[in-house]
Amino acid sequence: MMKLEKKAEDSRILREQVDLLYGNALAANLTVIAVAFVYYAIVYDMVDHVLLTICVASLVCTALFRLFLRHRYISDPQRHSSSQWAWRYTLGTLLVGIAWGGPALLMGTTDNILFRGLTLLIILVVIATAPPVLSSLLNAFYAYTVPPSLMMVVIMILDGSLENPLPLLAALGIAIYTLLQTALAVHAHRHISHNLHLQFHNQELISCLHKEIDQRKHAQLLLKRHGEQLEEQIEERTEQLILTNQELQQEMEERRRIEEDLKHLAHHDALTDLPNRLLLEDRLKHAIDRAQRAHGRLAVMFLDLDHFKHINDSLGHALGDELLRQVSSRLSNRIRKGDTVARLGGDEFIIVMEQIEGPDDVDALAQELMVALRSPFNIQGHRLFVDCSIGISMFPQDGEIGAQLLKNADAAMYQSKEDGRNNYSFYNSHLTESSMDRINMVSSLRQALEQQELEVHYQPQVSLPDRQIVSAEALIRWNHPDNGLLLPARFLALAEESGLIVPIGLWVLRTACQQMSRWKAAGLPIQRVAVNLAGKQIRRADLLLQVREILQQTGCRPEWLELEITEGFIMRETDSAIQILHDLRRIGVHLAIDDFGTGYSSLSHLKRLPIDRLKIDRSFIRDLARDPSDAAITRAVIALGTSLKLEITAEGVENAYQERFLVRESCHQAQGFRYGRPMPAQKLRKMLERELQGHVIRAV
């Protein structure tokens, strides 16, 4: 009942606000039209006539549109709901606000000080008139004032400089002025809303008072005529008082319940209803206090779900949220009474285990939790398998305060992930050093990108059996100032984790395209350069635009570039990422699947992809002479690629037997130490020049 009354009152207030809005519409819009014509007449000779006419015409048309809305509202206010009328007028007001931005933009086309001053003055006056007219509906106020003020600020900032700071100061003044007008509008809006609340409340009180007076008059009349009914009336009144008292009690109970709900929401995770960080810190503090008093021990377990992001990206956040709820339920069912399981956010959970004898108790619970999560989750028709990595810190040896225990458990959890995931690790002191090393490495990697410490080496790809270099793969190296030349295995995982892989990948792409253009300009016999794409790069919506810009800026043709994606990425990606690959292929860029054979891709996946090449993973080439299974897999991949009319490149070719096998099986190209290790661009250039002179690449 209370909610319905509140909703009805809000609806009446909105209707009154809309009435005020449309009531002011006539004078406001006629004023806009008049000011527009006056402005047109004053500045006609100061600025381009066509642009000025467009601006003034926009103002007049948008004002007429709002007058049309007012006419519709006055004619039939019941045609739409109050919220719809408010939305329509707000839209019209936004158009007027944008139209007022037109004169601000005209300021950028002329240096006429008089024109700029008049335009600035008129727009400031326009903004100043907004609070009394539009404060009844703040959305309309914002729509009216923000566009012109924002455009003026932008124009002033663009005009300003360190040598001429006056426009910058003007921009600051306009922003402050707009904020002051906004504060005035907000204050007026609150005042209007408050007055409307009081008005409706007073009307209700007056109505109740009139009803009470009528009841008393009626009671007096009945008293004169029917004295015997006095006791019945008293009893009826008493029942009403009892009912009122009951309603008051119910309202108090409802308020207490709401307060309890709010308190619960403040201390619990909205998705899983587990304790949140605030409640966890409080419980952990009290648990430490109890352990200190009893000279006891406790454990903090930091649990993180492995590869949860893949589930979110491929199946959607709704399914991911349901998975988190089911995981929290399983965790809660496995802990002891008195222990705490909390969610920090994302896929991270904390378990506080009190009154333990030693690590054996924690070890048992960790194993039990991993077994509990190992059972499949059936969600929306999907059968999901989830593993977790757990880090464990112990009180008091690993920390005497909650923050230290959480930090050390987090470090131990990352150690579990580095050890292959799906396990648990106890904290020890070297983990903190390892965490700091990882942080320092990320910082150094960021500086390496800025200070040009990264290099691109190129490994030749040769055609079989004539051993002619046809392409090269671009491979990144880090020329570390202290540790020397670092291979990608030392830093690419950190780049993926920190997000630096995106700018690093773009740098490699740009460098490789520039080098390819130089080789082609020199007339060297190389067809294309291959660059690896990380999953995070492909998921970005602007990848196609970035590739186009790099090709245009470096002069590299699309057919000279080949982008490599891993088979594992294809298996877990969404249709949107696959569509980006189709877009890249349409502009002429070649695409290859790297490490083929390791990701269990199906023929249906291959048919969907616009690929040109399969690269057989080096793990199958390495043991060709000793492992018949690897030989059979390699033959099958070559036959599959040939049937699909794809080019085949074998990676990791190191000896003559492997080369002869690949030639015999009609493999198209090979890459590996037999033909050359990754080398600087200048060294590969010399190899290409020798090939141009008729020399065949020698086996290494």
ZAMARGU-4260 file (C-alpha; in steps of 0.2 Angstrom, whole numbers, plus 5000, padded with zeros to 4 digits):
<rodrens>
0) 5000/5000/5000 | 5014/5012/5005 | 5023/5009/4989 | 5007/5011/4978 | 5004/5028/4987
5) 5022/5033/4984 | 5021/5028/4966 | 5005/5038/4964 | 5012/5053/4972 | 5028/5053/4961
10) 5016/5051/4946 | 5006/5067/4951 | 5022/5076/4954 | 5029/5072/4937 | 5013/5077/4929
15) 5014/5094/4938 | 5032/5096/4933 | 5027/5092/4915 | 5013/5105/4916 | 5026/5118/4922
20) 5038/5113/4908 | 5025/5115/4894 | 5017/5130/4903 | 5034/5139/4901 | 5036/5133/4883
25) 5027/5147/4874 | 5036/5161/4881 | 5053/5152/4881 | 5052/5146/4863 | 5046/5163/4856
30) 5060/5171/4865 | 5072/5159/4857 | 5065/5163/4840 | 5066/5182/4844 | 5084/5181/4850
35) 5089/5171/4835 | 5082/5184/4823 | 5090/5198/4833 | 5107/5189/4834 | 5105/5186/4815
40) 5102/5204/4812 | 5117/5210/4823 | 5130/5198/4817 | 5125/5197/4799 | 5140/5206/4792
45) 5153/5199/4804 | 5153/5180/4799 | 5149/5169/4784 | 5131/5172/4779 | 5127/5154/4774
50) 5134/5147/4791 | 5125/5160/4801 | 5109/5156/4791 | 5110/5138/4795 | 5113/5141/4813
55) 5098/5153/4815 | 5087/5142/4805 | 5092/5127/4816 | 5087/5137/4831 | 5070/5143/4824
60) 5066/5125/4818 | 5070/5117/4834 | 5060/5130/4844 | 5045/5128/4832 | 5047/5109/4835
65) 5045/5112/4854 | 5030/5124/4851 | 5022/5110/4841 | 5025/5098/4855 | 5017/5111/4867
70) 5002/5112/4855 | 5000/5093/4855 | 5001/5093/4874 | 4988/5107/4876 | 4976/5099/4864
75) 4977/5081/4871 | 4988/5079/4887 | 4981/5061/4889 | 4988/5056/4872 | 5004/5050/4881
80) 5010/5047/4899 | 5019/5061/4908 | 5035/5052/4907 | 5033/5051/4888 | 5029/5070/4887
85) 5044/5074/4897 | 5055/5063/4886 | 5048/5071/4870 | 5051/5089/4877 | 5068/5084/4883
90) 5073/5078/4866 | 5066/5094/4858 | 5076/5104/4871 | 5092/5094/4867 | 5090/5099/4849
95) 5088/5117/4854 | 5104/5116/4865 | 5113/5108/4850 | 5107/5122/4839 | 5113/5135/4852
100) 5130/5126/4850 | 5130/5132/4832 | 5135/5150/4836 | 5149/5143/4847 | 5156/5134/4833
105) 5155/5149/4822 | 5167/5157/4834 | 5180/5146/4828 | 5178/5152/4810 | 5182/5170/4813
110) 5194/5181/4824 | 5181/5196/4825 | 5182/5200/4843 | 5165/5209/4843 | 5156/5194/4835
115) 5165/5182/4847 | 5160/5193/4862 | 5142/5195/4856 | 5140/5176/4854 | 5148/5172/4871
120) 5137/5185/4879 | 5121/5178/4871 | 5125/5160/4875 | 5129/5164/4893 | 5112/5174/4894
125) 5104/5158/4886 | 5111/5147/4899 | 5106/5160/4913 | 5088/5159/4907 | 5087/5140/4908
130) 5086/5138/4927 | 5069/5147/4930 | 5062/5139/4914 | 5068/5121/4914 | 5073/5117/4932
135) 5056/5108/4934 | 5064/5094/4924 | 5083/5093/4926 | 5086/5082/4911 | 5078/5095/4900
140) 5090/5108/4908 | 5105/5097/4905 | 5100/5095/4887 | 5098/5113/4885 | 5114/5120/4893
145) 5127/5106/4891 | 5129/5107/4872 | 5132/5125/4869 | 5143/5127/4885 | 5153/5112/4880
150) 5156/5118/4862 | 5161/5135/4869 | 5174/5127/4881 | 5181/5116/4867 | 5182/5131/4855
155) 5191/5141/4869 | 5203/5127/4873 | 5207/5125/4854 | 5211/5143/4853 | 5221/5144/4868
160) 5240/5141/4871 | 5254/5144/4883 | 5257/5160/4874 | 5239/5165/4874 | 5231/5158/4890
165) 5216/5170/4889 | 5205/5158/4879 | 5209/5144/4892 | 5204/5156/4906 | 5188/5160/4897
170) 5185/5141/4895 | 5187/5139/4913 | 5176/5153/4917 | 5162/5146/4905 | 5164/5129/4914
175) 5162/5137/4931 | 5148/5148/4925 | 5139/5133/4918 | 5142/5123/4935 | 5135/5138/4945
180) 5119/5138/4934 | 5118/5119/4936 | 5119/5121/4954 | 5105/5135/4954 | 5094/5123/4943
185) 5097/5109/4955 | 5092/5120/4969 | 5077/5126/4960 | 5072/5108/4955 | 5073/5103/4973
190) 5063/5118/4979 | 5049/5114/4966 | 5049/5096/4971 | 5048/5100/4989 | 5034/5112/4986
195) 5024/5100/4976 | 5026/5087/4990 | 5020/5099/5002 | 5006/5104/4991 | 5000/5086/4989
200) 5003/5082/5007 | 4993/5098/5012 | 4979/5093/5000 | 4978/5076/5008 | 4978/5083/5026
205) 4964/5095/5021 | 4954/5081/5013 | 4956/5071/5029 | 4952/5086/5039 | 4936/5089/5029
210) 4931/5071/5031 | 4934/5071/5049 | 4924/5087/5051 | 4910/5079/5041 | 4911/5063/5052
215) 4909/5074/5068 | 4895/5084/5061 | 4886/5068/5056 | 4890/5061/5074 | 4883/5076/5082
220) 4867/5075/5072 | 4866/5056/5076 | 4869/5060/5094 | 4854/5072/5094 | 4843/5060/5085
225) 4849/5043/5091 | 4857/5045/5108 | 4857/5026/5110 | 4870/5025/5096 | 4883/5034/5105
230) 4891/5018/5112 | 4892/5010/5095 | 4901/5025/5088 | 4914/5025/5102 | 4917/5007/5099
235) 4919/5010/5080 | 4931/5024/5084 | 4941/5013/5095 | 4942/5000/5082 | 4949/5013/5070
240) 4962/5019/5083 | 4967/5000/5085 | 4968/4998/5066 | 4979/5014/5065 | 4990/5008/5078
245) 4992/4991/5070 | 4996/5000/5053 | 5009/5011/5063 | 5017/4995/5070 | 5017/4987/5053
250) 5026/5002/5046 | 5039/5002/5060 | 5042/4984/5057 | 5044/4987/5038 | 5056/5001/5041
255) 5066/4989/5053 | 5066/4976/5039 | 5072/4988/5026 | 5086/4994/5038 | 5091/4976/5040
260) 5091/4973/5022 | 5101/4989/5018 | 5114/4983/5032 | 5114/4966/5024 | 5117/4973/5006
265) 5131/4984/5013 | 5141/4969/5020 | 5136/4956/5007 | 5140/4953/4988 | 5124/4957/4978
270) 5127/4942/4966 | 5131/4928/4978 | 5125/4934/4995 | 5142/4930/5002 | 5151/4942/5014
275) 5160/4956/5004 | 5177/4963/5007 | 5170/4975/5021 | 5162/4961/5031 | 5177/4949/5027
280) 5190/4962/5034 | 5179/4964/5050 | 5177/4945/5052 | 5196/4942/5049 | 5201/4955/5062
285) 5190/4947/5075 | 5196/4930/5070 | 5214/4936/5072 | 5210/4944/5089 | 5202/4927/5095
290) 5217/4917/5089 | 5229/4929/5098 | 5219/4927/5114 | 5219/4908/5113 | 5237/4907/5106
295) 5229/4898/5091 | 5231/4897/5073 | 5220/4901/5058 | 5222/4900/5039 | 5217/4912/5024
300) 5213/4904/5008 | 5213/4914/4992 | 5203/4904/4978 | 5203/4910/4960 | 5193/4901/4946
305) 5204/4895/4932 | 5200/4902/4914 | 5184/4910/4920 | 5186/4924/4908 | 5185/4912/4893
310) 5167/4906/4900 | 5162/4924/4901 | 5168/4929/4884 | 5161/4914/4875 | 5145/4910/4884
315) 5140/4927/4891 | 5140/4936/4908 | 5123/4930/4913 | 5129/4912/4912 | 5145/4917/4921
320) 5135/4925/4935 | 5125/4909/4937 | 5141/4899/4938 | 5148/4911/4951 | 5132/4908/4961
325) 5133/4889/4960 | 5152/4890/4965 | 5148/4900/4980 | 5135/4888/4985 | 5147/4873/4984
330) 5160/4882/4994 | 5148/4887/5007 | 5142/4869/5009 | 5160/4863/5011 | 5166/4874/5025
335) 5164/4871/5044 | 5151/4881/5054 | 5160/4896/5060 | 5172/4898/5046 | 5169/4912/5033
340) 5168/4911/5014 | 5168/4928/5005 | 5169/4935/4987 | 5181/4949/4984 | 5174/4952/4966
345) 5176/4944/4949 | 5180/4925/4951 | 5190/4928/4968 | 5184/4920/4984 | 5192/4921/5002
350) 5190/4907/5015 | 5194/4911/5033 | 5197/4895/5043 | 5198/4897/5062 | 5203/4885/5076
355) 5215/4874/5066 | 5228/4862/5073 | 5240/4864/5058 | 5243/4864/5039 | 5235/4847/5038
360) 5218/4854/5042 | 5220/4867/5028 | 5227/4854/5016 | 5212/4843/5019 | 5199/4857/5016
365) 5209/4863/5000 | 5208/4846/4993 | 5189/4845/4997 | 5186/4861/4989 | 5195/4856/4973
370) 5185/4840/4972 | 5169/4849/4975 | 5172/4861/4961 | 5178/4847/4949 | 5160/4840/4947
375) 5152/4848/4931 | 5140/4862/4932 | 5124/4861/4922 | 5119/4878/4917 | 5107/4883/4903
380) 5110/4867/4894 | 5129/4869/4895 | 5140/4856/4905 | 5154/4866/4912 | 5170/4860/4921
385) 5179/4872/4932 | 5196/4871/4941 | 5203/4883/4953 | 5220/4889/4960 | 5221/4891/4979
390) 5234/4901/4989 | 5235/4898/5008 | 5243/4909/5021 | 5244/4905/5040 | 5242/4915/5056
395) 5254/4920/5064 | 5269/4914/5054 | 5263/4922/5037 | 5257/4938/5045 | 5249/4946/5060
400) 5236/4957/5052 | 5222/4954/5039 | 5229/4964/5025 | 5246/4955/5026 | 5238/4938/5027
405) 5227/4942/5011 | 5242/4948/5002 | 5252/4933/5005 | 5238/4921/5001 | 5236/4931/4985
410) 5255/4928/4981 | 5253/4910/4985 | 5238/4909/4973 | 5248/4916/4959 | 5261/4903/4962
415) 5248/4890/4960 | 5244/4897/4943 | 5262/4897/4938 | 5264/4879/4943 | 5250/4874/4931
420) 5234/4879/4939 | 5221/4867/4947 | 5231/4865/4963 | 5235/4874/4979 | 5251/4882/4987
425) 5256/4887/5004 | 5264/4904/5006 | 5283/4906/5009 | 5293/4921/5009 | 5301/4920/4992
430) 5283/4922/4984 | 5283/4940/4990 | 5300/4943/4981 | 5292/4934/4966 | 5277/4945/4966
435) 5289/4960/4967 | 5299/4953/4952 | 5283/4952/4942 | 5278/4969/4946 | 5296/4976/4942
440) 5296/4966/4926 | 5279/4974/4920 | 5286/4991/4924 | 5302/4987/4914 | 5292/4981/4900
445) 5282/4997/4899 | 5298/5007/4899 | 5305/4995/4886 | 5291/5000/4874 | 5294/5019/4877
450) 5313/5018/4877 | 5314/5007/4861 | 5322/4992/4869 | 5312/4980/4859 | 5318/4973/4843
455) 5310/4963/4829 | 5320/4948/4822 | 5315/4938/4807 | 5316/4919/4804 | 5315/4914/4785
460) 5302/4903/4778 | 5308/4893/4763 | 5299/4884/4749 | 5302/4865/4747 | 5311/4858/4739
465) 5321/4872/4731 | 5325/4881/4747 | 5321/4898/4741 | 5315/4911/4754 | 5297/4916/4751
470) 5293/4924/4767 | 5299/4928/4785 | 5290/4928/4802 | 5293/4943/4813 | 5298/4938/4831
475) 5300/4950/4845 | 5315/4951/4856 | 5319/4962/4871 | 5336/4970/4872 | 5336/4972/4891
480) 5349/4984/4898 | 5354/4972/4912 | 5349/4955/4907 | 5354/4956/4888 | 5343/4949/4874
485) 5327/4941/4881 | 5316/4929/4871 | 5297/4930/4871 | 5295/4916/4883 | 5302/4928/4897
490) 5290/4942/4895 | 5275/4939/4883 | 5265/4930/4897 | 5267/4946/4908 | 5262/4957/4893
495) 5246/4947/4891 | 5242/4948/4909 | 5245/4967/4910 | 5237/4972/4894 | 5253/4978/4886
500) 5252/4965/4873 | 5240/4976/4863 | 5253/4991/4861 | 5267/4979/4859 | 5258/4969/4846
505) 5254/4985/4836 | 5272/4990/4837 | 5278/4974/4830 | 5265/4975/4816 | 5271/4992/4811
510) 5289/4988/4812 | 5287/4972/4801 | 5276/4982/4788 | 5289/4995/4787 | 5303/4983/4785
515) 5293/4973/4772 | 5291/4989/4762 | 5310/4992/4762 | 5313/4975/4756 | 5301/4977/4742
520) 5307/4994/4737 | 5325/4986/4736 | 5318/4973/4724 | 5322/4958/4736 | 5313/4941/4732
525) 5301/4940/4747 | 5283/4938/4745 | 5276/4942/4763 | 5280/4945/4781 | 5271/4935/4795
530) 5266/4943/4811 | 5258/4935/4826 | 5241/4942/4833 | 5237/4940/4851 | 5219/4936/4857
535) 5217/4952/4865 | 5221/4961/4849 | 5208/4951/4839 | 5195/4955/4852 | 5197/4973/4850
540) 5184/4981/4838 | 5196/4993/4831 | 5209/4980/4825 | 5203/4982/4807 | 5205/5001/4807
545) 5222/4999/4815 | 5229/4987/4802 | 5222/4998/4788 | 5231/5013/4795 | 5247/5004/4798
550) 5247/4997/4780 | 5243/5015/4773 | 5256/5023/4784 | 5270/5011/4780 | 5266/5008/4762
555) 5264/4990/4764 | 5252/4981/4753 | 5239/4970/4761 | 5245/4955/4751 | 5262/4957/4758
560) 5256/4954/4776 | 5251/4938/4784 | 5243/4937/4801 | 5245/4922/4812 | 5232/4916/4825
565) 5234/4901/4837 | 5222/4886/4835 | 5218/4887/4853 | 5211/4905/4851 | 5200/4899/4837
570) 5192/4885/4848 | 5186/4897/4861 | 5182/4913/4853 | 5165/4921/4849 | 5158/4925/4832
575) 5162/4943/4833 | 5181/4939/4834 | 5179/4927/4819 | 5170/4941/4809 | 5185/4952/4812
580) 5196/4939/4803 | 5184/4939/4788 | 5185/4958/4787 | 5204/4957/4787 | 5204/4944/4773
585) 5192/4954/4763 | 5205/4969/4762 | 5218/4957/4756 | 5228/4952/4771 | 5233/4933/4772
590) 5228/4923/4787 | 5237/4908/4795 | 5233/4896/4809 | 5249/4894/4820 | 5253/4879/4831
595) 5240/4868/4821 | 5237/4851/4829 | 5237/4857/4847 | 5220/4864/4849 | 5208/4851/4843
600) 5200/4861/4830 | 5186/4853/4820 | 5183/4853/4801 | 5168/4864/4804 | 5179/4877/4812
605) 5191/4877/4798 | 5177/4879/4785 | 5171/4894/4794 | 5188/4903/4794 | 5195/4913/4780
610) 5212/4906/4781 | 5226/4904/4768 | 5239/4893/4778 | 5241/4880/4791 | 5257/4880/4801
615) 5261/4862/4808 | 5266/4864/4826 | 5285/4860/4830 | 5280/4847/4842 | 5275/4835/4828
620) 5290/4839/4818 | 5303/4836/4832 | 5301/4817/4833 | 5297/4813/4815 | 5311/4800/4814
625) 5307/4792/4831 | 5288/4793/4833 | 5276/4785/4820 | 5261/4794/4828 | 5269/4811/4824
630) 5273/4806/4806 | 5255/4800/4804 | 5248/4816/4811 | 5260/4827/4800 | 5254/4817/4784
635) 5236/4819/4789 | 5238/4838/4792 | 5247/4840/4775 | 5233/4830/4766 | 5219/4840/4775
640) 5227/4856/4770 | 5230/4851/4752 | 5212/4845/4751 | 5206/4862/4757 | 5218/4871/4745
645) 5228/4878/4759 | 5246/4881/4760 | 5256/4871/4773 | 5271/4877/4783 | 5280/4865/4794
650) 5288/4874/4810 | 5304/4868/4819 | 5313/4859/4805 | 5331/4856/4811 | 5338/4841/4801
655) 5339/4833/4784 | 5328/4819/4789 | 5313/4830/4793 | 5316/4840/4777 | 5316/4825/4766
660) 5300/4818/4775 | 5291/4835/4771 | 5297/4835/4753 | 5291/4818/4751 | 5274/4822/4758
665) 5272/4837/4747 | 5273/4850/4761 | 5274/4868/4753 | 5285/4877/4765 | 5297/4875/4780
670) 5303/4885/4794 | 5316/4881/4807 | 5335/4882/4813 | 5340/4871/4797 | 5337/4887/4787
675) 5341/4900/4799 | 5338/4906/4817 | 5328/4922/4820 | 5340/4936/4815 | 5340/4955/4813
680) 5333/4962/4797 | 5350/4967/4790 | 5356/4949/4791 | 5340/4943/4782 | 5342/4956/4769
685) 5360/4949/4765 | 5352/4932/4763 | 5339/4939/4751 | 5352/4948/4741 | 5362/4931/4739
690) 5346/4923/4733 | 5344/4937/4721 | 5361/4933/4714 | 5356/4914/4711 | 5362/4907/4727
695) 5352/4893/4736 | 5350/4895/4755 | 5362/4883/4763 | 5356/4871/4777 | 5363/4876/4794
</rodrens>
